[in-house]
Amino acid sequence: MQANSEQKAPKKYLITDEGYTQLINQFTTDCHAPIDHVYTDVPQCVQSAGTMESYYSDHRPIYISVKAV
């Protein structure tokens, strides 16, 4: 049983209401599913974030680069 968009929306608001920012906004699988999530409460410390291609898997590796302190 899959959740519809009305059921998914409250989860996203719970996270953003607590001050978290979603860093990975791209699809994370070859089937165009965004199943890997990364959130932070200090987005100013993040230099970059995203996905990479993987030859051996249908899941794309995610990365986060943090600014030097």
Helices and strands as residue ranges (DSSP letters): H 5-17, E 21-22, E 39-40, G 43-45, E 46-51, E 62-66
